[in-house]
Amino acid sequence: MKCPYCGEVDSKVIDSRPTEDGEKIRRRRECLGCKKRFTTYEIVETVPLMVVKKDHSREVFDRQKLLNGMLRACEKRPVSYQQLDSAVSRIEQQLLNSYDREVTSQHIGDLTMEELKSIDDVAYVRFASVYRQFSDVNTFMAELKDMLDSRSGK
């Protein structure tokens, strides 16, 4: 590991411990040249998750893009940022656990709708109206009816 102070490439590890989230290893190192100490973090290298869009183009999964969409759906609603961040983490974890390196945008949208349905009904309907591209009021009303029926146990 190259020393950030003098550029020496040799250093020794003094201490290693996992970070609080358990996702990284924090290492304290001492440069063998200038004797200064510095910290490095080691993480698992992952294969990026690719999203296959409706037009069959592909892009790397962007957690922030998903979160922004959910934030727009929850605008002016009593939903905390933490609730949405946790929901995005659950969605991302489900996608990573599937071992598929390519997922459709439709699958991500379906998972997002499930999460929003459990968080806030209005946010769910807002997201559904864009995601499912409601073309008229009847489509919108049908979605509302389905939601109400599922709530009442029918």
C-alpha positions as CSV (number, residue, x, y, z in Angstrom):
1,M,0.0,0.0,0.0
2,K,1.5,3.3,-1.1
3,C,2.1,5.8,1.8
4,P,0.0,9.0,1.3
5,Y,2.8,11.1,2.9
6,C,6.0,10.0,1.3
7,G,4.9,7.6,-1.5
8,E,6.8,4.6,-0.1
9,V,5.2,1.3,-1.2
10,D,6.1,-0.7,1.8
11,S,4.0,-0.5,5.0
12,K,3.0,-2.8,7.8
13,V,-0.5,-3.4,9.2
14,I,-0.7,-2.4,12.9
15,D,-4.4,-3.1,13.5
16,S,-7.3,-4.6,11.6
17,R,-11.0,-4.5,12.5
18,P,-14.4,-4.6,10.8
19,T,-16.3,-1.3,10.4
20,E,-19.6,-0.9,12.3
21,D,-21.7,-2.1,9.4
22,G,-19.5,-5.1,8.9
23,E,-19.1,-4.4,5.2
24,K,-15.4,-3.3,5.3
25,I,-12.2,-4.0,7.1
26,R,-10.4,-0.9,8.6
27,R,-6.6,-1.3,8.7
28,R,-4.2,1.0,10.5
29,R,-0.9,0.9,8.7
30,E,2.6,2.3,9.4
31,C,4.8,3.4,6.6
32,L,8.2,1.6,6.7
33,G,9.8,4.7,5.1
34,C,8.6,7.8,7.1
35,K,7.0,5.9,10.0
36,K,3.7,7.9,9.7
37,R,0.5,6.1,10.2
38,F,-2.6,6.0,7.9
39,T,-5.8,4.1,7.5
40,T,-7.0,2.0,4.6
41,Y,-10.3,0.2,4.0
42,E,-10.7,-3.2,2.4
43,I,-14.0,-4.1,0.7
44,V,-15.3,-7.1,-1.2
45,E,-15.1,-6.5,-4.9
46,T,-18.5,-7.2,-6.4
47,V,-19.7,-7.7,-10.0
48,P,-21.9,-4.7,-10.9
49,L,-25.7,-5.4,-11.0
50,M,-27.0,-4.5,-14.5
51,V,-30.5,-3.3,-15.2
52,V,-32.1,-4.3,-18.5
53,K,-34.5,-1.5,-19.4
54,K,-37.7,-1.7,-21.5
55,D,-35.8,-0.8,-24.7
56,H,-33.3,-3.6,-23.9
57,S,-30.5,-1.2,-23.2
58,R,-28.5,-1.9,-20.1
59,E,-27.1,0.3,-17.3
60,V,-25.5,-0.2,-13.9
61,F,-27.9,-0.4,-11.0
62,D,-28.0,3.0,-9.3
63,R,-29.2,2.9,-5.7
64,Q,-29.5,6.7,-5.7
65,K,-31.8,6.7,-8.8
66,L,-34.2,4.3,-7.1
67,L,-34.1,6.4,-3.9
68,N,-34.8,9.6,-5.8
69,G,-37.9,8.0,-7.5
70,M,-39.2,6.9,-4.1
71,L,-38.6,10.3,-2.6
72,R,-40.6,11.9,-5.4
73,A,-43.5,9.5,-4.8
74,C,-43.3,10.4,-1.0
75,E,-43.1,14.1,-1.5
76,K,-45.2,15.9,1.2
77,R,-46.0,12.6,2.8
78,P,-45.2,11.6,6.4
79,V,-42.5,9.2,5.3
80,S,-39.0,9.6,6.7
81,Y,-35.8,9.4,4.7
82,Q,-34.7,6.6,6.9
83,Q,-37.8,4.5,6.0
84,L,-37.0,5.0,2.3
85,D,-33.3,4.3,2.6
86,S,-34.1,1.1,4.5
87,A,-36.6,0.1,1.8
88,V,-34.0,0.7,-0.9
89,S,-31.5,-1.4,1.0
90,R,-34.0,-4.2,1.2
91,I,-34.6,-4.0,-2.5
92,E,-30.9,-3.9,-3.3
93,Q,-30.3,-6.9,-1.0
94,Q,-33.0,-8.9,-2.7
95,L,-31.5,-8.2,-6.1
96,L,-28.0,-9.1,-4.9
97,N,-29.2,-12.3,-3.2
98,S,-30.8,-13.5,-6.5
99,Y,-27.3,-14.1,-8.0
100,D,-28.6,-12.8,-11.3
101,R,-26.2,-10.1,-12.5
102,E,-28.9,-8.7,-14.8
103,V,-32.4,-7.7,-13.6
104,T,-35.2,-6.1,-15.5
105,S,-36.4,-2.6,-14.6
106,Q,-39.8,-4.1,-14.4
107,H,-38.7,-6.4,-11.5
108,I,-37.1,-3.5,-9.7
109,G,-40.4,-1.5,-10.2
110,D,-42.4,-4.4,-8.8
111,L,-40.2,-4.7,-5.7
112,T,-40.4,-0.9,-5.2
113,M,-44.2,-1.0,-5.4
114,E,-44.3,-3.8,-2.8
115,E,-42.2,-1.7,-0.4
116,L,-44.1,1.5,-1.0
117,K,-47.4,-0.3,-0.5
118,S,-46.3,-1.2,3.0
119,I,-45.0,2.3,3.7
120,D,-47.6,4.7,2.4
121,D,-50.8,4.2,0.3
122,V,-50.6,7.6,-1.4
123,A,-46.9,7.2,-2.3
124,Y,-47.7,3.7,-3.7
125,V,-50.4,5.1,-5.9
126,R,-48.2,8.0,-7.1
127,F,-45.4,5.6,-8.0
128,A,-47.8,3.1,-9.6
129,S,-49.3,5.9,-11.8
130,V,-45.9,6.7,-13.3
131,Y,-44.5,3.1,-13.3
132,R,-47.6,1.5,-14.8
133,Q,-48.2,4.5,-17.1
134,F,-51.9,5.0,-16.3
135,S,-53.5,6.2,-19.5
136,D,-56.8,7.3,-18.1
137,V,-58.9,7.7,-14.9
138,N,-60.4,4.2,-15.3
139,T,-56.9,2.6,-15.1
140,F,-56.2,4.7,-12.0
141,M,-59.5,3.8,-10.4
142,A,-58.9,0.1,-11.1
143,E,-55.5,0.2,-9.3
144,L,-57.1,2.0,-6.3
145,K,-59.9,-0.6,-6.2
146,D,-57.3,-3.4,-6.2
147,M,-55.4,-1.8,-3.4
148,L,-58.6,-1.3,-1.3
149,D,-59.7,-4.9,-1.9
150,S,-56.3,-6.2,-0.8
151,R,-56.5,-4.1,2.3
152,S,-59.9,-5.4,3.3
153,G,-58.8,-9.0,2.7
154,K,-61.0,-9.7,-0.3
